[in-house]
Amino acid sequence: MMWLTYEEYTAYGGTASREEFAPLELKARKRIDYRTLERIQTPDDDIKLLMYELIGMQQKFDERDGNISGYGNDGVSVSFNSPEAAKKDFDEKANELIDSVVGDLAYRGLC
């Protein structure tokens, strides 16, 4: 069951094609499920907006240009991230976003 339909996604301003959307939606949903230990059964509007944001982040991550982390113009300087560093940075940003929206649902400690 999709938490965010393609129509809802495009209404938020999403730009992925219908074919690109399905795997992006699945990745975002599974990431949220993992962070919340599958505690979300029926997504509300906040979760749908979170899905939209995560899909955009995943789309940009998938389309990144050779792990470029910085570019200078005067004297031309280009810095690169390793694929591992880029993935770690993406994961940290995505997890922070999820945690900021779902709050206590992401709690993994002891009561």
C-alpha positions in Angstrom: 0.0 0.0 0.0 1.5 3.3 -1.1 1.5 6.1 1.6 1.7 8.8 -1.1 0.0 8.5 -4.5 1.6 9.9 -7.6 -1.2 12.4 -7.8 -0.5 13.7 -4.3 3.2 13.7 -5.0 2.7 15.9 -8.1 0.3 18.2 -6.2 3.1 18.9 -3.7 5.3 19.8 -6.7 7.1 16.5 -7.3 8.9 16.2 -10.6 9.8 12.5 -10.9 8.0 10.6 -13.7 5.4 8.0 -12.9 7.9 5.3 -13.6 10.6 6.8 -11.3 8.0 7.5 -8.6 7.2 3.9 -7.5 10.7 2.8 -6.5 11.4 6.2 -4.8 8.1 6.0 -2.9 9.0 2.5 -1.8 12.5 3.5 -0.6 11.0 6.5 1.4 8.3 4.3 3.0 10.7 1.6 4.0 13.2 4.2 5.5 10.3 5.6 7.6 9.2 2.1 8.5 12.7 1.2 9.6 13.1 4.4 11.7 9.7 4.0 13.4 9.8 0.2 13.8 6.7 0.1 11.5 4.6 2.0 14.1 2.9 4.1 11.4 -0.2 2.3 10.1 -2.2 5.1 8.4 -0.1 8.1 7.2 -1.4 11.5 8.0 -0.7 14.7 6.0 2.6 15.3 7.9 3.8 11.8 6.9 2.8 12.4 3.3 4.7 15.7 3.2 7.7 13.8 4.8 7.4 11.2 2.0 7.5 14.0 -0.6 10.6 15.5 1.0 12.4 12.1 1.3 11.5 11.2 -2.4 13.1 14.5 -3.5 16.2 13.8 -1.4 16.5 10.3 -2.7 16.0 11.6 -6.3 18.8 14.1 -5.9 21.1 11.6 -4.3 20.5 9.1 -7.1 21.2 11.8 -9.7 24.3 13.3 -8.0 27.2 14.2 -10.3 30.2 12.0 -9.4 30.1 12.7 -5.7 31.1 16.4 -6.2 31.1 18.0 -2.8 32.5 21.4 -3.7 33.4 23.5 -6.8 35.4 26.7 -7.1 35.5 28.9 -10.1 38.6 31.2 -9.8 41.4 28.8 -10.5 39.0 25.9 -10.9 38.9 23.6 -7.9 36.7 20.5 -7.6 36.3 18.4 -4.4 34.9 14.9 -4.4 33.3 12.8 -1.6 33.8 9.1 -1.5 30.6 7.1 -2.3 30.6 6.0 1.3 30.8 9.5 2.7 28.1 10.7 0.3 25.8 7.8 1.4 26.5 8.5 5.1 25.8 12.2 4.7 22.5 11.4 2.9 21.5 8.8 5.5 22.1 11.3 8.4 20.1 14.1 6.7 17.2 11.7 5.9 17.1 10.3 9.4 17.2 13.8 11.0 14.3 14.8 8.8 12.3 11.7 9.7 13.0 12.1 13.4 12.0 15.7 13.4 8.6 14.8 11.9 7.7 11.5 13.7 9.1 12.4 17.1 8.6 9.7 19.7 7.7 7.1 17.0 11.4 6.9 16.2 12.4 6.1 19.8 14.4 2.9 20.1 15.5 2.9 23.7 14.1 1.3 26.8 11.1 2.7 28.6 
